[in-house]
């Protein structure tokens, strides 16, 4: 029968190595991404705002040939609609059928 004592002795070392390697990898990830986190957040917000404008374009009076396909995204945008129109500089809801203010 094989002796399991050799495998048990190696397991703590490999587990410790894996933990330290993961900590090192996370540290490097933070080192390289950290300074740009705010820029990434701004760009994501800008893309989300543009997506909202495209989806709500037909309701805002902008002709949209893909309105049939973008209409299915409307329910996912309702929860963020108030923050979006305030960010765009509209104090009240520009849409008659969405009264959030």
Secondary structure, DSSP 8 states (H G I E B T S, - for coil): ---THHHHHHHHHHHHHHHHHHHHHHHHHHHHHGGGHHHHHHHHHHHHHHHHHHHTTTTTT---TTHHHHGGGHHHHGGGHHHHHHHTT-SS-S-TT----
